[in-house]
C-alpha cells in the first residue's frame, strides 16, 4: 500500500499560489516587481506627505505648512466642528454629536442577531428615530428649536442614509411582490413605475421632491423639505432594490411555493417564510452593494440646499485663510466615508458567511 503524504501546510500553499499567480514566468515576475515597486513608492510619498513632513499644530497657517512641505492638518484641528456639524448652532453641537451616536448605536444594535425580530427592530428604530429628532430639532425639555434647514454635517448624512434604507427596503419588497404578481395589470403598472424611476438620475428625483412637489400638493401635505428629499431618495432606492429582490425571488423554485400551498399556508406566510428569506440570501451581495452606493449618494443632497458632510467639508476650506488645504480636508472626509463603507462591507461578508453556514 502506497503511503500517502501529509497535506501541505498553509504557508506552503500560499507560497505555491503566489508563485503560480505572480511569478510563473519572466514577464509575470517583471510585471509583479514593477507593480510592487510602484505601490511602495506611492505608499512612501503618502507617508512622507501625511505624517513625516506634516504640520499638526492648531496655530500653524499657510506659511508654516509651506515651510514643512507636507500635509497641513491644522485645518482639521481648527475646522473639524464645521465639517462634522455644518450649519448647526455652535453652542448646540453637543446635541448633534449625541444624535450621531444614537444613529450609529441604533444601526449597530440592529446588526446583532438578538434584535432580529420584527417587534424588537421596530421598537429599536422607533426609539432611535424619536431620540434623534428630539436632540436635533429640540423645542422640548428646554432644548432650543433648531429647524431642519440648519441641520448639517455627519449627523445629517447619517440621518438621510438610514432613513432612506429603512423606508426604502419595505417599499422595495412591496414593489418586488407587485411586479411578481400574477395579475397582469398590477405587474405591468409596477414594472412601468420601476423602470421609469430607474431611468432617471437621482438628482432629478431629489429636485422634483424638494422643489417641484410643493407646487403640486396642498399646503398641509407639503411638509419639511428634508423629509420630502428623504422620501424621494427612498423611492429611488426602492426601485433599484426591488429589482434586486425580484432577481432573488426568481431563483427560488416554484415547487416550494406549490408545496406551501399544499400545506395550506396563506400567501403572506409563503412569502415571509419561504420566498423572501431565500430571495434575500441570494440577493445579499447586490443588496450590500446598493446600500453602500446609497451611503455615498447622500452627498447629492447638497444640490437641493442641505449641508451634509461633503458640503460642510467644502465650506471648511472655502475661506481665503484655508483655501490651500483642500486636499487635507478631502482626505479626512474620505477616511470618514471609508470607515462607514468598510464597516458595511465587512458586515455584509459576515452575513454571507452566517447564511451559508446556516444553509449547511
N, C-alpha and C positions, 0 to 999 in steps of 0.2 A: 504494500500500500504506500503510495507516494505521500510524503509528508507535506502538509500544507503550511505555507509560511504565515507568519503573523501579519495582520493588516498594517499598512504603513501608518506612521504617526501623523498627527495633524500638521505639525510644521513641515514634514516631508511632503505631504500632499499639497500644501500651499506653495512650497518651493517648486514642485513639479508643475503646478498650474501657472505660476509666474513665468517659468521658462517656456512653457508651451504658448502662452498668450503674448508675451512681450519680448522674448529672446530666442525665438525659434529659428531665426535666420539673421544674416548680417544686416540687411536693410531694416528688419524689425528692431534689431538691437540698436542701430544708429538712431532710428526714429524715437525709440524709448529714451535713450540717453539725452537726445536733444530736447524732448518734452520735459524730462525731469530737470534738466538744466534751466529751461525757460521758467518752469514753475518755481524753482529755487531762487532765481533772480528776481521774479516778481514778489515772492514772499519776503526777500531781503529788503527790497525797495519799500514795501508796505511797512515792515517792521522799523526800518530806519526813519521813515516819514512819520509814522503814527506813534512811535514810542521813543526811540533813541534821541531824535532831534526835536521832539515835540515840546510845546510850551503848555504847562498845566496851571500856571499861576493865574488866579482870577483877576489880578491887577494888570496883567500884560495886555498890550494892544498891538496894533499892526507893526510898529517899528520893532518891538521886542520879538514878535513872531517871525518877522522877516529876517532878523539877525540870526535866530536859531536855525531857520531854514526848514523846519518841519511843520507838523500839524499844529494848529492853534486851538487847543481845547479850551482856551479861556472863554470862547463864545458859549460853550456848553455850561461852564460854571456861572456865567452871567445871564444867560438867556434860557436856561432849562425850564423855568416856570412858564415862559411864553410857549415853549414847544409842547409841554405836557398839558397846559390848561387853556391855551388860546386866549379868547376874549373874556373868559370868566373873571369876575371881580377879584382883584388881588387878595383882599383880606378874607375871601371865602374859598381860597384854593384848597384848604383842608377838606372842604366838602366834596370837591371834585376828586381829590385823592381817595377819599373813603368810597366814593361811588365807583371808581375804578377797581378798588379792592373787592367791592361787592360783586361786580360783574365777573371778575376773574375767579373769585371763590365759588360763585354760582355755577360757572362753567366747569370748574374742577370737580365739584361735588356731583355734577350731572354725569361726569365720566366714570364715576365709581359704580361698580355693579350693584352695590347696596341700594342705590337710588333708581334702579331700572324698573320701576313700576309706574303705572300711569298716575296714581294718586300722589306718590312721593315726588315725581318730577313736576307735576302740576303745582303742588304746594311749594316746592323749592323755587320754581321760576316765578310764581306769583309773589312770594316773599321777596325775592331778589329784585323784581321789577318795582315793587312798591318802595323798597328801601332805596333803589337808585333814584327814582323820581323824587322821593322825599328829600334826599340830600342835594340833588342837583337843582331842583326847582325851588324848594323851600316854601315859604308862605305859611308854614305852620310850626308849632313848637318854638316860636321865637326866631326861626331862621328867616333871613331876608329873602324876598321873592327875587328869583333870577329867571328871566324869560329864556325860552329856548334859543332865541337868536344870539344869546351871549354864551351858550354852551360851546365848547371847543376842545381841541387837543385830543389827547389819548382817550379821555372818557367818552367823548362824542363818537370817535372811531369805533370803540368797543360797543357802544350802545347801538349804533347803526348796524354793525355787523351781526351782533347777537339777535337783535330784533328781526333782521332780515331772515336769518336762518330759522328762528323759532316760528315766525309767521309763515315763511315760505315753504317749510318742509311739509306741514299738514296740507297746505294748499296744493303742493306738488303731488301728494298721494291722491287727493281728490281728483285732480286733473288727469293723472295716470289712469285711475279707475274709470273715469268718464270716457277717456279716449279708448279704453279697452272694453267699453260697454258693448253688449250685444244689440243695442238699439242704434240703428244707423244714424238717426238724426242727432242723438247725443254725441256719438263717437265722431261724426264728421264736423259738427259745430265746434266741439272741443279741439279737434285737430286744427281747424282754421285759426282758432284763438291762439293756440300754442305756436303754430308756425308763423303767425303774424308777429307775435311778440319776439320770437327768436330771430326774426329777420330784421328787427330794429336794433340800433345801438342803445346801450343802457342810458347814455346821456340824453337821448331824445325822450325816453320814458320818464326820467327824472325831471326833465324840463317841463314835460306835459303835466305831471302830477304837482309840481311845485308852482308853476306859473300859469298854466292854461286851465287846469281843472277848476280853480276858483271862479272863473267866468262862466262855467257850465253848471255849477251846483248852487243850490240855495245857500244863503249865508250860514244857516245853522248846521250845514253838513260840511262846511269848508275845513274847519279845524286849524290847527297849527301847521305851518309849512313843514316842520321837521317830521311830523307823523305822516304827512302826505308823501314825503320823499321816502320814508321807510316803507310805506305800503307799495310805492312804485318799485323800489328795489326788491321787495319780497315777491312782487308779481313777476318780475323779470327772473328772479332766482327760481321761482316755482315752475316757470315754463321750461327752463333747461333741466331742472331736476326731475320734472315729470317724465321727460323722455328717457332719462337715465333709469328711473324706476320702471318705466314700461319695458325697457330693454331687459331688465332683470326679471320681470314677470313673464316675458316671452320665453325665458329659459326654463321656466317651471313646467313640468309635464302636465298636460291637460288631464291625464289619467288620475292625478292626485286630486284635482278638483272634482272629478266624477266620483272618486272614492269617498270624498267628503259628502257629496250629495247622497250617495248610497247609505251613508251612516246617519243621514238625517240632519246634518249640520246646516244651519242657516247661512245665508250669503255673508253676513258680517263675520260669522265665525270662520268660514272658509277663507275669507280674505285675511283676517287678523292672525289666524293660527297656521295657515298653510301657505298662502300666496305671498304675503308681504315679508315674512321672515326670510324666506328663500330668495325673494327678489332683492332685498336689501343686502343679503350676504353676497349675491353675485354682483351687485352694483356698488359694493362698498368702495373699491378703488376709485371709480369715477365720481362717487359722491364726495369722498375726501378731497379730490382734486377740485370739484366745483365749490366746496366750502372754502378752500384756500384761495381760489380765484375771487370769491365774493369778499373775503377779507381784504385783499389787495385793491379791489374795486371801490372800497369805501372812500378812497381819495377823490373820486369823481364828484362827491357831493359839494366840493368847493365851488364847482361851476354854478350851483344854484344858491350860493351865498352862505355856506357854512364853513367854519374854520376847524376842520378836522386836523389830524396830526400833521399831515404833509403841508397843509396850508399854514398852520401855525409855525412850522419849521421855515417855510419861505419868509414869513414875517420876521423871524428871528434874525436873519441876516439882511433884511430889507433896508435897514438904516445905513447911512454912509459910514458909520463907525465900524460896522461888522460886514460890510459888503464883500470883503476879500475872503471871508471864512465860510463860503457856501459849501465847499467840499466837506469840511468837518461836520457841518450840520446834516448833510445828506448821509454821511457815513453813520452818524449817530442814529438817525431815523431808520436807516437800513438795518442797523443792529436790532432796533425795537421790532421792526417787521419780521426780521429773521427769527427772533425768539418765539413770537406767536406762530408763525408759519411752520417753523421746525417742530414746535410742540404739537401742532395739529397733525403734521405728517407722522410723527412718532406715535401719536395716539391711534391714528389710522392703521399703522403697522401692528400695533398691539391688538386692535380689534380683529384684524385679519388673522393674526396668529391664534387668538382666542376662539374665533368662529371655526377656523379649520380644525382646532383641537376638539371643539365640541362636536363637530361633524363626525370625527373619527370615533 
